Amino acid sequence: MDLKSFFIFLFLLMPSFCSSQSLRINNIFFTHRKILPKQQSNDNNNNNVTSYAVIFDAGSSGSRVHVFHFDQNLNLLHIGNEIEFYKKIEPGLSAYADNPEEAAESLIPLLDEAQDIIPPQLQPKTPLRLGATAGLRLLEGDTAERILQAVRDMFRTRSNLNVQSDAVTVIDGTQEGSYMWVALNYLLGNLGNNYLRYGSDAARAEILNITHNSANPCVLADFDGTYAYSGNEYRAYAPTSGSSFEKCRHIVRKVLKLEAPCPYNKECTFGGIWSGGGGNGQKNLYVATSFFYIASQTGIVDPNKPNSKVIPEDYKVAAKRACNTKYEDAASIYPLITIDRLPYVCMDLTYQYTLLVEGFGIDPWQEITVTQQIEYEDASVDASWPLGSAIEAISSLPKFERLMYFI
């Protein structure tokens, strides 16, 4: 996935209550573990059962294949010396817009290598999925669907793996964010909270919708255009006075619904969402994906480091600077931000600062970790959506019915 051109917001709270406690909400069991056994199996024959999952990430810049190997408790096992098999090819599927069959054929080298890793007896039970993200979303008409159908046909004729009817598809921002949330919580070994409706892409639409096609103080001065999200277009232009951190923050507060009723004994963050109960988890906070990328593209953190320590105040300082920037100057000031996202740099930074401080109630001076990769056992694993998709696919198998899985 080309995360520079498509950001998904993802926020994790470290375990928010001690390991001896648990809380049931809406039939989901929240505990210190990422997956909770419903019951212990006495079947010793299952002790050595392992499973594989093959996940293709078809992004705009290239296609990637991930192979994951799990034990009977959904713990990751090594593949050779690595925690996963990973390989990428370029260009992406969207480069073959005029030739769907050629697009599908471009994946054959990845498929063959992935399939060779899996023992033959396990191949028919190994789920194979492909999620297309940014690149295919932008293709006109039925071009994307014709490419996906060619991929489905190729998978079924060339592969011995388990390809379900919905295994090859374009995934939207909500689904991508959901999978990424599962992946990060899995790697960290804890549960967090899912705030998918408040991802940066969705937030832009909500922020622009507040002003109802009128001038919006979150948009950089001198920009006049539209923002497209989920099939809708929103007018995006700044007032004559330009963008303003304080005025933009006022709009963001409305989007976050900070005054919404809390049904969980006042233990809510924003929008009436359960906070996890606070506790020791508030001492160790992680932010990822869009937080990492906007921070790395605006000078808050080093883009070459997978993890950095920051404080929310860093986002405020960066936001004020961005909101004082004119659109015509933004490209030279922020060379790492793609042209389609430049008009919203004030908006994104203001939103992220307000979300951290007023949404999640984090002290502006509290240290948090901005992360791109997570340490899992003895390996660094990308905090990316394919692992979450693999966990969902594997946990759906009958032999994992004894595990309580969540997404």
Helices and strands as residue ranges (DSSP letters): E 9-13, E 23-25, E 28-30, E 36-37, G 44-46, E 51-58, E 63-70, E 76-77, E 85-89, G 93-96, H 100-105, H 108-117, G 120-125, E 128-132, H 134-137, H 143-158, E 168-170, H 173-188, G 196-198, H 200-210, E 224-229, E 232-237, H 245-256, G 279-283, E 285-289, H 290-297, E 307-310, H 312-323, H 327-333, G 342-344, H 345-354, I 355-359, E 368-371, E 373-376, E 379-382, H 385-395, G 398-400, E 403-404
